[in-house]
Amino acid sequence: QKEVEQNSGPLSVPEGAIASLNCTYSDRGSQSFFWYRQYSGKSPELIMSIYSNGDKEDGRFTAQLNKASQYVSLLIRDSQPSDSATYLCAVRGGSYIPTFGRGTSLIVHP
Amino acid sequence: NAGVMQNPRHLVRRRGQEARLRCSPMKGHSHVYWYRQLPEEGLKFMVYLQKENIIDESGMPKERFSAEFPKEGPSILRIQQVVRGDSAAYFCASSPIHTQETQYFGPGTRLLVL
């Protein structure tokens, strides 16, 4: 049973701070890792993908992958109230089907 | 450049009725995935289809649920004899021909069974 674990939160951070979201996975053969953002009542929106160990930066977002420790994280710098959403971690192994975590709720308060 | 389209966006059915959910993938995408999301839960994979083929239906209940992706027209997820437990958001995602890496989601269909 492939599992992807996320702290459900809510994670509350002040505006302008760094929000750190974490995700661990059980399948050592996992190859692709994704972060989706989902606003309440909306569909998931892909914000980052990462495939190799290390950091990948895109604007205010940085994804970090450590395959040895089986975790992937998402950092959001200069957090804004508009970043308040649920962040879903998804992990894909040898099959075409990603496994999603339950998501972490992020609240950025002014 | 239209994204993934789903309709209806909201669907209300009484117990025992049939629900039909439609998904049109992004232009140029030939891979379609259906997911179900219950409140406070993550996305659960149901079925993966290519044109005229079901590739993986390991996440779909064996009874009452079926899916198709015909040569022409949208993909359809069909739920027969709906029960209250079927109430959920159903999302469709699509990916391009040459890679299955990135999935793009449609707006979802919110099914409510009374």
Chai-1 contact restraints between the chains, C-beta under 6 A:
chainA,res_idxA,chainB,res_idxB,connection_type,confidence,min_distance_angstrom,max_distance_angstrom,comment,restraint_id
A,S32,B,E101,contact,1.0,0.0,6.0,A-B,restraint_1
A,S43,B,F91,contact,1.0,0.0,6.0,A-B,restraint_2
A,S43,B,F105,contact,1.0,0.0,6.0,A-B,restraint_3
A,S43,B,P107,contact,1.0,0.0,6.0,A-B,restraint_4
A,S43,B,G108,contact,1.0,0.0,6.0,A-B,restraint_5
A,P44,B,F105,contact,1.0,0.0,6.0,A-B,restraint_6
A,Y96,B,Q100,contact,1.0,0.0,6.0,A-B,restraint_7
A,I97,B,F45,contact,1.0,0.0,6.0,A-B,restraint_8
A,F100,B,G42,contact,1.0,0.0,6.0,A-B,restraint_9
A,F100,B,L43,contact,1.0,0.0,6.0,A-B,restraint_10
A,G101,B,G42,contact,1.0,0.0,6.0,A-B,restraint_11
A,R102,B,E41,contact,1.0,0.0,6.0,A-B,restraint_12
A,R102,B,G42,contact,1.0,0.0,6.0,A-B,restraint_13
A,G103,B,G42,contact,1.0,0.0,6.0,A-B,restraint_14
